[in-house]
Amino acid sequence: MREKGGIFERFRNSFASMQGHFHILEQRVPVELQMEYFKYSEQLRKDGLPMTDTEYDVYINNLADKGTTTERKKYVLSSLATSNEVRAYRALQKYVENPDPDVTDWAYMALMESRISLESEMSDEKQIYISTGLGGKGEKLRFYVLMLATEDKPFEEYQRQVVEREFAYYLPKSDCEIERLTFGERYVELVFLVPVRSDLKAILDNIISECNQYGNFISNTFAVTNVKELDPEEITEILAKKYGDGKTSD
């Protein structure tokens, strides 16, 4: 596993002792855009005043108007999110059902911020916000894993069957959910949901070990990320480093 300084262990431990209600952004929103949103939102909170009825009506009309600019829609969505008002939250809920393509991710972020703000006011329980590039569901985070063949040769059919069977059997035992398990000739890609307090490394290590009972055909070193899925070019680079070849990503 690609891990520096026990980063995944620290990641797990940070949640293990954390008490409160987790809010996980379910949609896949690029990390760069998330950071942009947070900075923008923080500035609005510093400068903002209570939202008047007139402003609320104008905001709703702006979102319905196809001629509204992208920058204006961002301002409106963030203003609704930072207002801490139930009516604003309901308006954001309705908008994200059919958002404009240019502000879809921004709308998701605004709805999440509005929900957390309202729940913080109405509940004594600590509200914990978690966002990654790949998103999640409920109290589970989505991860992408790239596993390579131990040797520089294609997986055999029985090996593919072993991987499919073992992952389908063991992941649900850890309350994980497989969303995608696909094969290249010399690699396996896995996209799955993992409870935030789970020991991700131990889960994957154990399943790979089970697979390797049928022949040591999967490398014990694998790549894991919750930022984005690797593209074919990135996989090709990893294969080249592993096997020292110039082949494409299968």
C-alpha positions as CSV (number, residue, x, y, z in Angstrom):
1,M,0.0,0.0,0.0
2,R,1.3,3.5,-0.8
3,E,1.5,5.0,2.6
4,K,3.9,7.6,4.1
5,G,4.3,8.0,7.8
6,G,1.2,5.9,8.6
7,I,-1.1,8.3,6.9
8,F,-4.0,5.8,6.6
9,E,-3.6,4.8,10.2
10,R,-3.8,8.4,11.3
11,F,-6.8,8.9,9.0
12,R,-8.6,6.0,10.7
13,N,-7.6,7.0,14.2
14,S,-8.9,10.5,13.7
15,F,-12.4,9.2,13.2
16,A,-12.2,6.4,15.8
17,S,-12.3,8.8,18.8
18,M,-14.5,11.4,17.1
19,Q,-17.9,11.9,18.6
20,G,-20.8,13.5,16.7
21,H,-22.9,13.2,13.6
22,F,-21.0,12.7,10.3
23,H,-22.0,14.6,7.2
24,I,-20.3,13.2,4.1
25,L,-20.6,14.9,0.7
26,E,-22.1,12.2,-1.4
27,Q,-21.4,13.7,-4.8
28,R,-18.0,13.6,-6.6
29,V,-16.9,17.3,-6.4
30,P,-13.2,18.2,-7.4
31,V,-11.2,19.1,-4.3
32,E,-10.1,22.3,-5.9
33,L,-13.7,23.5,-6.3
34,Q,-14.5,22.5,-2.8
35,M,-11.7,24.7,-1.5
36,E,-12.9,27.6,-3.7
37,Y,-16.4,27.2,-2.3
38,F,-15.3,27.2,1.3
39,K,-13.2,30.4,0.8
40,Y,-16.1,32.1,-1.0
41,S,-18.6,31.0,1.7
42,E,-16.4,32.1,4.6
43,Q,-16.2,35.6,3.1
44,L,-19.9,35.8,2.7
45,R,-20.4,34.8,6.3
46,K,-18.0,37.6,7.4
47,D,-19.7,40.2,5.2
48,G,-23.3,39.0,5.3
49,L,-26.4,40.4,6.9
50,P,-29.7,38.6,7.7
51,M,-31.6,37.7,4.5
52,T,-34.7,39.8,3.9
53,D,-37.9,38.6,2.4
54,T,-37.2,40.7,-0.7
55,E,-33.7,39.3,-1.1
56,Y,-35.1,35.8,-0.8
57,D,-37.6,36.3,-3.5
58,V,-34.9,37.9,-5.8
59,Y,-32.6,34.9,-5.2
60,I,-35.3,32.4,-6.1
61,N,-36.1,34.3,-9.2
62,N,-32.4,34.5,-10.1
63,L,-32.1,30.7,-9.9
64,A,-35.2,30.3,-12.1
65,D,-33.9,32.8,-14.7
66,K,-31.9,31.1,-17.5
67,G,-30.2,34.4,-18.2
68,T,-28.6,34.6,-14.7
69,T,-24.8,34.5,-15.0
70,T,-22.7,31.7,-13.4
71,E,-21.1,34.1,-10.9
72,R,-24.5,35.4,-9.9
73,K,-25.8,31.9,-9.3
74,K,-22.8,31.1,-7.2
75,Y,-23.4,34.1,-5.1
76,V,-27.1,33.3,-4.7
77,L,-26.5,29.6,-3.8
78,S,-23.9,30.5,-1.2
79,S,-26.0,33.3,0.2
80,L,-28.9,30.9,0.7
81,A,-26.5,28.4,2.3
82,T,-25.1,30.8,4.8
83,S,-28.5,32.3,5.8
84,N,-29.2,29.5,8.2
85,E,-32.9,29.6,7.2
86,V,-35.1,26.6,6.7
87,R,-36.8,28.2,3.6
88,A,-33.3,28.6,2.1
89,Y,-32.5,25.0,2.7
90,R,-35.8,23.9,1.1
91,A,-35.0,26.1,-1.9
92,L,-31.6,24.5,-2.3
93,Q,-33.1,21.0,-2.0
94,K,-35.4,21.8,-4.8
95,Y,-32.7,23.4,-7.0
96,V,-30.3,20.4,-6.7
97,E,-33.0,18.2,-8.1
98,N,-32.4,19.9,-11.5
99,P,-29.4,22.2,-11.2
100,D,-27.9,24.2,-14.0
101,P,-24.8,22.4,-15.4
102,D,-22.5,25.3,-14.8
103,V,-23.1,25.3,-11.0
104,T,-24.1,21.7,-10.2
105,D,-21.2,21.0,-7.9
106,W,-21.5,24.5,-6.3
107,A,-25.2,23.7,-5.6
108,Y,-24.3,20.4,-3.9
109,M,-21.8,22.2,-1.7
110,A,-24.3,24.8,-0.8
111,L,-27.0,22.3,0.2
112,M,-24.5,20.4,2.4
113,E,-23.4,23.6,4.1
114,S,-27.0,24.7,4.7
115,R,-27.9,21.3,6.2
116,I,-25.0,21.3,8.6
117,S,-25.7,24.9,9.7
118,L,-29.4,24.1,10.5
119,E,-28.6,20.8,12.3
120,S,-25.9,22.6,14.4
121,E,-28.5,25.1,15.5
122,M,-31.2,22.5,16.2
123,S,-29.1,19.8,17.9
124,D,-26.6,19.6,20.7
125,E,-24.7,16.9,18.9
126,K,-21.4,17.9,17.2
127,Q,-21.7,18.1,13.4
128,I,-18.7,16.8,11.6
129,Y,-18.3,17.6,7.9
130,I,-16.2,15.2,5.7
131,S,-15.6,15.8,2.0
132,T,-13.3,14.1,-0.5
133,G,-13.0,14.2,-4.2
134,L,-14.8,10.9,-4.6
135,G,-17.6,11.6,-2.2
136,G,-19.4,8.9,-0.2
137,K,-22.8,7.8,1.1
138,G,-24.3,7.9,4.6
139,E,-21.3,7.5,6.9
140,K,-19.2,5.8,4.3
141,L,-16.4,7.2,2.2
142,R,-15.7,6.2,-1.4
143,F,-12.2,4.9,-2.3
144,Y,-10.5,3.9,-5.5
145,V,-8.0,1.1,-5.3
146,L,-5.6,-0.1,-8.0
147,M,-4.1,-3.6,-7.5
148,L,-1.4,-5.0,-9.7
149,A,-0.5,-8.6,-10.8
150,T,2.5,-9.9,-8.9
151,E,4.2,-11.0,-12.2
152,D,4.3,-9.3,-15.5
153,K,1.7,-11.4,-17.2
154,P,-2.1,-11.3,-17.6
155,F,-4.4,-12.7,-15.0
156,E,-5.8,-16.1,-15.7
157,E,-9.5,-16.7,-15.8
158,Y,-9.6,-18.6,-12.5
159,Q,-7.6,-15.7,-10.8
160,R,-10.2,-13.2,-12.0
161,Q,-12.9,-15.5,-10.6
162,V,-11.1,-15.8,-7.2
163,V,-10.8,-12.0,-7.0
164,E,-14.5,-11.5,-7.8
165,R,-15.6,-14.1,-5.3
166,E,-13.3,-13.1,-2.4
167,F,-14.0,-9.4,-2.6
168,A,-17.8,-10.0,-2.9
169,Y,-17.7,-12.3,0.1
170,Y,-15.4,-10.4,2.5
171,L,-16.2,-6.7,1.9
172,P,-19.8,-6.9,3.0
173,K,-18.5,-8.5,6.3
174,S,-16.8,-5.2,7.0
175,D,-19.9,-3.3,6.0
176,C,-18.3,-2.1,2.7
177,E,-20.1,-1.8,-0.6
178,I,-18.6,-2.6,-4.0
179,E,-19.5,-0.1,-6.7
180,R,-17.1,-1.3,-9.3
181,L,-14.6,-4.2,-9.7
182,T,-13.0,-4.3,-13.1
183,F,-9.9,-6.0,-14.6
184,G,-7.2,-5.0,-17.0
185,E,-4.8,-7.6,-18.1
186,R,-2.4,-7.0,-15.3
187,Y,-4.4,-4.9,-12.8
188,V,-7.7,-4.7,-10.9
189,E,-9.6,-1.6,-10.2
190,L,-11.9,-1.4,-7.2
191,V,-14.3,1.5,-6.3
192,F,-16.1,0.9,-3.0
193,L,-17.7,2.5,0.0
194,V,-16.0,2.1,3.4
195,P,-17.3,3.1,6.9
196,V,-15.3,6.1,8.1
197,R,-14.1,4.3,11.2
198,S,-12.9,1.1,9.4
199,D,-9.3,0.0,9.1
200,L,-9.0,0.3,5.3
201,K,-5.5,-1.1,5.1
202,A,-6.4,-4.2,7.2
203,I,-9.5,-4.9,5.1
204,L,-7.6,-4.9,1.8
205,D,-4.6,-6.7,3.2
206,N,-6.8,-9.5,4.5
207,I,-8.7,-10.0,1.2
208,I,-5.6,-9.9,-0.9
209,S,-4.1,-12.5,1.4
210,E,-7.2,-14.7,0.9
211,C,-6.9,-14.3,-2.9
212,N,-3.2,-15.2,-2.8
213,Q,-4.0,-18.5,-1.1
214,Y,-4.8,-19.7,-4.6
215,G,-1.4,-18.6,-5.9
216,N,0.6,-15.4,-5.1
217,F,-0.8,-13.5,-8.1
218,I,-1.8,-10.1,-6.6
219,S,0.9,-7.7,-5.3
220,N,0.7,-6.7,-1.6
221,T,1.5,-3.1,-2.7
222,F,-1.5,-1.2,-4.0
223,A,-2.6,2.3,-4.6
224,V,-5.5,3.9,-2.8
225,T,-7.1,7.3,-3.1
226,N,-10.3,9.1,-2.2
227,V,-9.5,12.1,-4.4
228,K,-10.2,10.8,-7.9
229,E,-10.1,7.6,-10.0
230,L,-6.9,7.1,-11.9
231,D,-7.1,7.6,-15.6
232,P,-5.6,5.3,-18.3
233,E,-2.4,7.4,-18.6
234,E,-1.8,7.3,-14.8
235,I,-2.3,3.6,-14.8
236,T,0.1,3.2,-17.7
237,E,2.8,5.1,-15.7
238,I,2.2,2.9,-12.6
239,L,2.5,-0.3,-14.8
240,A,5.7,1.0,-16.4
241,K,7.2,1.5,-12.9
242,K,6.1,-1.9,-11.7
243,Y,7.1,-3.9,-14.7
244,G,9.7,-1.6,-16.4
245,D,7.9,-1.7,-19.7
246,G,6.3,0.7,-22.1
247,K,3.1,-1.1,-22.6
248,T,-0.2,0.7,-22.5
249,S,-2.7,0.3,-19.7
250,D,-4.0,-3.0,-21.0
